[in-house]
Amino acid sequence: MCENMHRCGMLQRPAAALAPTPELLAGRARRAWLLFTAAVLAIIAAALYGAGLYGRSTEIEALATQGRTDANLKVALLRAVLENPRALPLLLSEDQQVHDALSERSPASIDVLNRKLEGLVSGTKASVLYVTGTDGLAIASSNWREPVSFVGNDYGFRAYFSGAMETGTAEYFALGNVSKRPGLYISRRVDGASGPLGVVVVKMEFDQLESDWREANRPAYVSDAHGVVLITSVPSWRFLTTEPLSRPVLADIRANQQFGDAPLVPLPITKPQPLSSGVALVHAITPGGSDAEYLRLPTAVPSTPWRLDYLVPAEAPVAAAQREMRLLALGVLVPLIAFAAYLLWRRQSGQMRIAAEQAARAELERRVVERTQDLSRARDRLQAEIIDHRSTEAKLQVMQQELVQANRLATLGQVAAGVAHEINQPVATIRAYADNARVFLERKQSASAEENLDAIAALTERIGTITEELKAFARKGRTAAEPIELRGVIEGAVVLLRSRFAGRLDALAITLPPPALKVMGNRLRLEQVLINLLQNALEALDGRDDARVEVSAAETAEDVALVVSDNGPGIPPAILKSLFTPFNTSKEKGLGLGLVIAKDIVADYGGRIEVSSSGQGTRFTIHLSKAAAA
């Protein structure tokens, strides 16, 4: 330590001046928090953007996987619908009744064929079956009974007719020129012995299939090689195109009247965003007028030049996935940002605290000298108070000893008169025995003289016992606890009380404990306790014929219980509540200190006093510590 505090302060002052002040640190802290906030905002924006991209890509991938499965199921269903009617033209082209009708052209054979075609349609999923000659005129049809019968109509201009005549079989999707219903026409040439006889045509419509697709609430459509929508779950999209048609293709379609007067304009699908494997994100306007984002999944239809496009709603799932990933990113970032903010705050707080401590150190050093002087004066005052306290405590202990001695002497004074009477009687007897002994000696009767002398010796021994008890009881002092016989304590107290209460000690019923029962304490001080209790009991029973005071001792597992009980009137409740309070007494000349002193003496040796009282008497129980066995 510096010998001169003022000089040390002067040496430390330049270093303190170089240290940053709290105001400077506060400015730095504000700038640091601004930079931290900007960095946090940039990190959060980048994380949200990245999480959105990741959530979008993963959700699109999941939608594409599920969509491909659904699209393949739709293609499988479409193929199942197509395969059944394809067998009909093949079978009918070999049927004899068809050959007869085409060869004979008789009304009977044609009627048989009409009925046969009608029966076949009702048992299959075909829309209509009809047979044409080599000129394209229909000679028989399954709908021959209906107003829109195909019989007699010329289909020579249809591509399915010309294709079958040229190659033997053809498939052609078109709008019926009579029924005005779209469908797939499957045709097969009927060959005879001398050449072609005609063509068998079956028309397949897809109303039920489209209805099933419509229930899924996900747009699906089938387009041909030119991109014209043929089959769709959205009726308004039929005969629209996936892309604008070229002029030659459009002219050919118009010439063949394949789709009637359909406008053949592009589908209301815009903003295609190609992804992978033909998959693309598109915006489609549904019949309700709402523009939503869809995932378009193209799938080829085997055994046909067609393609099925399946639109999976992507806007809501993608938005939900993006929202979930962004929330997850925030859930990860917020604790990290909070931890970083805590570290920054802790660092700045430490710097501010150090600066504040450095600023306060100078002020503290200035006050140290003043406080040292104040503390020195306070220390001197405290030491003086401690000395006074110790002196007062010593005086208090002396006063307590004096109070105990005063109580003992007061008790001794009360029994002194009785003791004097107790001694006078043996002294008078001794004098008589001495005179008689002189006479016996004069008469040479030595045996009688010795008897008198023995009697004199016994009486003097009795007087000595009484005086020793008085001298010991009057002795002043506070001794340490030691093993003593409880029996001797009881006998000594009775000896000291015998003179004062002569004639009333018959009320005592004492059950002496065995000599081996020892307790920890001091005989004289415990005698004082027992004398106080016996004296109070005998005084309470003064004038009663049935007076009885019982004294007994019993050894328990924890201690030794010495019981003093009487059958007196008991202690008034008001006195009993504060029985061990100084100056609390019911006697006219009593000081109210005897029981207080008795309680303190017993407590000094680790014991306690319990009291219970009623109208039938009072019972004091003194609990004393047992002495260890020798």
MIMI-61774 format. One record per residue (C-alpha): residue in three letters; x, y, z. Coordinates in steps of 0.001 Angstrom, whole numbers, plus 500000, padded with zeros to 6 digits. Each point is the difference from the previous one (the first is absolute). Layout:
REM residues N
AlaXYZ
...
END
This chain:
REM residues 630
Met500000500000500000
Cys501092503604499450
Glu501256501747503098
Asn498547503269498777
Met496469499554498667
His499926503469498474
Arg503166499232498063
Cys498594496664498780
Gly496880501769498748
Met502171502445498073
Leu501878497127498368
Gln496823498157498981
Arg498208503014498630
Pro501646500029496508
Ala499118496314499433
Ala496401500686500997
Ala499895502945497632
Leu500971497713497091
Ala497192497543500774
Pro496737500482498043
Thr497309501915501846
Pro496456498672500459
Glu498715502652497561
Leu502443498869497290
Leu499085496364500571
Ala496292500871499776
Gly500567501543496536
Arg501917496938498873
Ala497242497761501318
Arg497347501856497984
Arg502028499619496797
Ala500614496329500727
Trp496288499367500516
Leu499168501766496723
Leu502485497802498116
Phe498719496928501821
Thr496394500849499071
Ala500910500510496347
Ala501901496704499903
Val497111498183501693
Leu497491501400497510
Ala502213498964497076
Ile500463496504501439
Ile496282499609500650
Ala499117501201496475
Ala502530497611498419
Ala498842497126502199
Leu496337500615499212
Tyr500745500206496294
Gly502082496836500033
Ala497451498160502132
Gly497266501049497587
Leu501942498671497023
Tyr500758496746501774
Gly496423499549501159
Arg498716500758496492
Ser502362497528498305
Thr499361497177502472
Glu496238500457499868
Ile500001500126496178
Glu502058496807499942
Ala497555498319502376
Leu497006501196497956
Ala501676498779496800
Thr500626496554501489
Gln496411499641501151
Gly498672501573496788
Arg501902497535497796
Thr498420497146501930
Asp496521501473499523
Ala500664500733496306
Asn501159496425499384
Leu496809498730501633
Lys497914502196497704
Val501901498769496949
Ala499492496407501108
Leu496259500644500371
Leu499877501643496557
Arg501757497011498395
Ala497551497621501689
Val497127502001498519
Leu501621499921496545
Glu500913496307499836
Asn496484498568500324
Pro498364501600496903
Arg503079499429497811
Ala499140496292499767
Leu496489500630498593
Pro500972501117496467
Leu502401497048499691
Leu497312497519500991
Leu497301501598497841
Ser502258500123496950
Glu500079496195500094
Asp496301499605500845
Gln497904498201497334
Gln496928502167500555
Val502065503096499235
His501303498347496837
Asp496466499014498965
Ala498616503499500544
Leu502813501626498028
Ser499815497439497208
Glu496220499603499619
Arg498790503430501123
Ser496607498367500587
Pro497604501517502527
Ala499891496738501964
Ser503759499706500380
Ile500304503676500866
Asp497231499689502612
Val501792497035501580
Leu503212501985500078
Asn498297503068501542
Arg498612497896502816
Lys503323498308500565
Leu501834503327500190
Glu497354501323502387
Gly500492497020502293
Leu503783500294499963
Val499938503678500992
Ser497755499383502970
Gly502490497433501350
Thr503162502072499496
Lys501210503507500808
Ala499882501060496373
Ser497853502997499084
Val498915498798496537
Leu500848497256497479
Tyr499359500382496256
Val501038498433496702
Thr500637501916496740
Gly500459498841496469
Thr503014500681497867
Asp498384503308499011
Gly499827501228503586
Leu496207499738500398
Ala498845498427503279
Ile497813496962499303
Ala499461498888503619
Ser500389501590503431
Ser499348499228503643
Asn497894503178500244
Trp497817499135496993
Arg496846500469502135
Glu500991503525501217
Pro499221503290498277
Val503739500666499641
Ser500583496653498285
Phe503249499736498035
Val498392497796497334
Gly500189501658496581
Asn502585502630501006
Asp503104500436497869
Tyr503269499642501982
Gly502270499711497038
Phe501655503331500876
Arg501006498821503447
Ala503644499120500501
Tyr499146496841501911
Phe498143498702496879
Ser502706500855497525
Gly502705498765502370
Ala498265496624500489
Met499473499599496261
Glu503678500687499367
Thr501756498228502888
Gly497325497686501361
Thr499531501805503368
Ala499860503545501316
Glu499291502044503145
Tyr498699503521499830
Phe498691502408502688
Ala497389502414498730
Leu496735501763500693
Gly497037498045498677
Asn498400501787497061
Val496591498570500923
Ser500069499575503822
Lys502322502999500527
Arg501691497986502755
Pro503769499483500055
Gly501443496537500018
Leu502660497639498742
Tyr499140498161496747
Ile501678496604499580
Ser499546498498496528
Arg500968496758498228
Arg499621498950496397
Val497802496999499103
Asp501627497947497280
Gly498150497601497722
Ala501131497377497471
Ser500073502502497172
Gly501258503027501985
Pro498924502512502697
Leu496290499867500921
Gly499810502923502395
Val501101501355503391
Val498901499232503604
Val500150503021502305
Val499636500231503777
Lys499700503364501738
Met501289500324503563
Glu498915502905502219
Phe501732500983503274
Asp497249501691502010
Gln500351497640502990
Leu503776500262499994
Glu499857503790499943
Ser497466499964502831
Asp502321497842502111
Trp502902502349499333
Arg497855503016500870
Glu499339498627503511
Ala503706500213500844
Asn499757503810499648
Arg503340500027498195
Pro499942500961496295
Ala501072497262497608
Tyr499801499924496191
Val501128497812497098
Ser501308501624496807
Asp500805498514496616
Ala503176500276497962
His499064503550498909
Gly499309501132503583
Val496171500087499723
Val498273499104503264
Leu497833496916499424
Ile499066498735503478
Thr499916502314503040
Ser498585500318503499
Val499281503692499194
Pro497255499981497305
Ser500734503548498884
Trp503565498992499080
Arg498914497385497391
Phe501393500687496519
Leu502279502720501299
Thr503680499632499128
Thr503116499699502120
Glu501770502301497523
Pro498937501992496910
Leu499375497780496935
Ser501848500523496749
Arg497963501098496965
Pro500298496699498054
Val498907497954503019
Leu497122502376500707
Ala498892499876496328
Asp500089496202499996
Ile497899499817503193
Arg497456502406498539
Ala499843498087496735
Asn499324496669501772
Gln497497501643502362
Gln501809498086502762
Phe498973502362502793
Gly497085501772498387
Asp500108503761500437
Ala502091499895503245
Pro502172503157500275
Leu503211497981500586
Val501564502775502078
Pro502746499415502585
Leu499158498883503549
Pro499802502687502719
Ile503349498802501346
Thr502763502618500217
Lys503399500718501551
Pro501499496540499592
Gln503156499486502066
Pro501761496808498828
Leu501510497956502826
Ser501186496522498971
Ser498823497030497921
Gly497262502049498338
Val498602501115503386
Ala499138503684500148
Leu498339502517502260
Val497117501727498246
His497188502413500748
Ala496567498765498946
Ile496671501805499983
Thr497313497595501179
Pro496342500303498954
Gly499347501890503223
Gly502242502796498770
Ser502744499584502599
Asp503638500036498889
Ala501984497407501993
Glu503424498406499755
Tyr500170496334498991
Leu502684497409499477
Arg499548498538496474
Leu501053496367499654
Pro499983498587496398
Thr499638496230499518
Ala499898498126496677
Val497025497686499344
Pro501425496690498688
Ser498646498563496733
Thr498755503484498997
Pro501601503262498824
Trp498286501729502913
Arg501432501701503090
Leu498315500467503371
Asp500725503234501878
Tyr499210499933503743
Leu499779503290501923
Val500747499816503736
Pro499099503100502084
Ala503314501376501246
Glu499303503490501309
Ala498605499116503445
Pro502331497006500723
Val503068501929498848
Ala499014503033502074
Ala499430497765503040
Ala503365498284499504
Gln501755503347499624
Arg498276501316503108
Glu500976496879501965
Met503638500164498929
Arg500174503708500761
Leu498552499409503453
Leu502540497228500518
Ala502795502316498898
Leu498751502662502407
Gly499787497378502740
Val503683499238499470
Leu501159503579499432
Val498146501743502829
Pro501765498074502817
Leu503358500473498272
Ile499377503718499518
Ala498814500297503585
Phe503153498239501194
Ala502176502269497856
Ala498151503047501344
Tyr500527498714503525
Leu503736499582499380
Leu500213503523498534
Trp498025501435502902
Arg502143498108502475
Arg503212501263498404
Gln498747503585499968
Ser498706499687503534
Gly503400498721501091
Gln501718502922498316
Met497553502471501520
Arg500423498392503388
Ile503787500178499752
Ala499825503635498915
Ala497602500813502807
Glu502273498218502472
Gln503013501914498769
Ala498080503265500268
Ala498800499103503468
Arg503427498815501168
Ala501342503544500207
Glu496997501115501997
Leu500342496898502150
Glu503666500712500664
Arg499114503538501013
Arg497480498711502492
Val502226497253501357
Val502038502368502149
Glu496882501626501431
Arg498313496669500613
Thr503182498584501551
Gln500001502754502570
Asp496282499516500673
Leu500491496261500317
Ser502903500480502384
Arg497853502158502255
Ala497135497529499672
Arg502378497148500850
Asp501125501797503142
Arg496376500562500995
Leu499144496382499245
Gln502914498717502068
Ala498887502201502885
Glu496458498662499645
Ile501312496420499937
Ile501967500652503199
Asp496918501520501613
His497905497055498811
Arg502450497487501439
Ser500124501938503256
Thr496226500111500117
Glu499811496268499275
Ala502481499280502805
Lys498012502188502373
Leu496846498218498927
Gln501536496626500776
Val501164501325503402
Met496533501371500662
Gln498500496656499005
Gln502309498216502441
Glu499144502560502651
Leu496301499453499299
Val500401496231500335
Gln502012500488503208
Ala497404502435501344
Asn497270497453499314
Arg502087497340501727
Leu500644502214503028
Ala496342500998500144
Thr499108496350500064
Leu502726499452502615
Gly498576502800502114
Gln496571498387499879
Val501354496704501307
Ala502490501592502473
Ala497506500237502874
Gly499025496379499645
Val503630498973499743
Ala500777501932503238
His497208498112501754
Glu501311496768498488
Ile503466500732501417
Asn498827501266503461
Gln498279496758500801
Pro503137497826499439
Val502108502574501890
Ala497706499784503085
Thr500084496228499761
Ile503799500062499730
Arg500176502117503166
Ala497768497552501859
Tyr502057497033498750
Ala503221501789501069
Asp498672500624503540
Asn498892496396500256
Ala503369498805498765
Arg501751502035502730
Val497752498401502602
Phe500665496513498563
Leu503737500649500061
Glu499817501157503616
Arg498179496783500776
Lys502575497971498081
Gln497267498841497575
Ser502147500135496890
Ala497663497974497803
Ser497114502424500523
Ala502364502940499484
Glu501165498523496649
Glu496398499593498855
Asn499360503658500786
Leu503172501003498175
Asp498974497929496944
Ala496593501742500049
Ile501764503361500237
Ala502178499077496990
Ala496944498997497922
Leu498231503256500847
Thr503052502101499093
Glu500247498095496687
Arg496369500875499315
Ile500670503649500769
Gly503042499896497690
Thr497926498555497145
Ile497441502790500376
Thr502621502742500109
Glu501901498538497045
Glu496836499997497925
Leu499392503637500928
Lys503588500998499231
Ala499979498188496659
Phe496620501406499043
Ala501177503537500820
Arg503172499582497921
Lys500141502244496924
Gly501089498908496568
Arg499118498455496653
Thr501653496654499403
Ala500216497797496929
Ala497754496962499591
Glu501186496704501452
Pro498425496614500723
Ile498077500122503299
Glu497637497635501766
Leu496406501184499682
Arg499206498227503291
Gly502439502284501905
Val498440503107498458
Ile496551498974501275
Glu501298499098503484
Gly501968503271500345
Ala496975502103499048
Val497860498188502581
Val502618500591502740
Leu499971503751499325
Leu496199500132499998
Arg499456497836503082
Ser500576502814502524
Arg497726502534498281
Phe497143497626499298
Ala500264497907503177
Gly496767498160500472
Arg498973500403496363
Leu502552497736498343
Asp497621497100500565
Ala498277501226496832
Leu503125499036497997
Ala499776496681498190
Ile503487499490498620
Thr500996497060497857
Leu503796500127500062
Pro501763498870496824
Pro502786497436500164
Pro503494501314500802
Ala501158498946496538
Leu497721502561498315
Lys502180503001499256
Val499366503230498094
Met502205502793498629
Gly500038503157502148
Asn501099501449503353
Arg498536498691503233
Leu499637503369501764
Arg498330501692496990
Leu497635497062499399
Glu499153499988503756
Gln499050503666499620
Val497631499094497150
Leu498377497164501961
Ile499719502132503200
Asn498136502698497986
Leu497540497454498618
Leu499436498194503346
Gln499709503275501892
Asn497355501307497546
Ala498080496720500220
Leu500021499899503837
Glu498979503665500245
Ala497130499373497539
Leu498781497106502221
Asp500232501939503315
Gly496951499285502203
Arg498717496999497987
Asp499448496702501794
Asp500410497912496836
Ala503183501764498901
Arg502255497815497856
Val503155500740498033
Glu501415497151497918
Val503622499876498833
Ser501205497350497581
Ala502637499469497336
Ala499945497829496879
Glu502579499269497341
Thr498842500314496365
Ala501730499257496702
Glu501104503626499608
Asp500388501380503537
Val499009499765503706
Ala496643501476501055
Leu499700501314503592
Val496310500573500831
Val498639502188502829
Ser496187499989500212
Asp497472501163502608
Asn496273499904500539
Gly499686503708500685
Pro497608502527498452
Gly502187500431496925
Ile501506503072498371
Pro497616502706498735
Pro499875500073496149
Ala501159503621499867
Ile503126499086502006
Leu500543496710498138
Lys500312501720496596
Ser503028502010501199
Leu501180497715502786
Phe503683500273499102
Thr499913503789499477
Pro501945502028502635
Phe497952501623502781
Asn496912497965499132
Thr498665498606503317
Ser496784499346501870
Lys501645500315503478
Glu499621503236501941
Lys503670500062501036
Gly501436498123497019
Leu502319501527497398
Gly499091497656497150
Leu503624499008499369
Gly500211496458501413
Leu498580498154496955
Val501884502273497580
Ile503284499131501730
Ala499047496317500168
Lys499307499937496230
Asp503356501708499257
Ile501901497521502221
Val498403497006498279
Ala500613501540496529
Asp503701500527500901
Tyr500338496213500247
Gly498102499230496774
Gly496631499296501592
Arg496534501480500078
Ile497012500436502331
Glu496406499159499026
Val496950500955502061
Ser496350499030499913
Ser497357501258502452
Ser496298499662500642
Gly497560500227502891
Gln501207496568501217
Gly503648500999500362
Thr503222500982498288
Arg502690497834498432
Phe503589501107499253
Thr502208497718497896
Ile503747500693499938
His501785498374497053
Leu503734499513500715
Ser502730498541497812
Lys501120496507500953
Ala503593499532501119
Ala502059497605497926
Ala500631496624501571
Ala503425499744501673
END
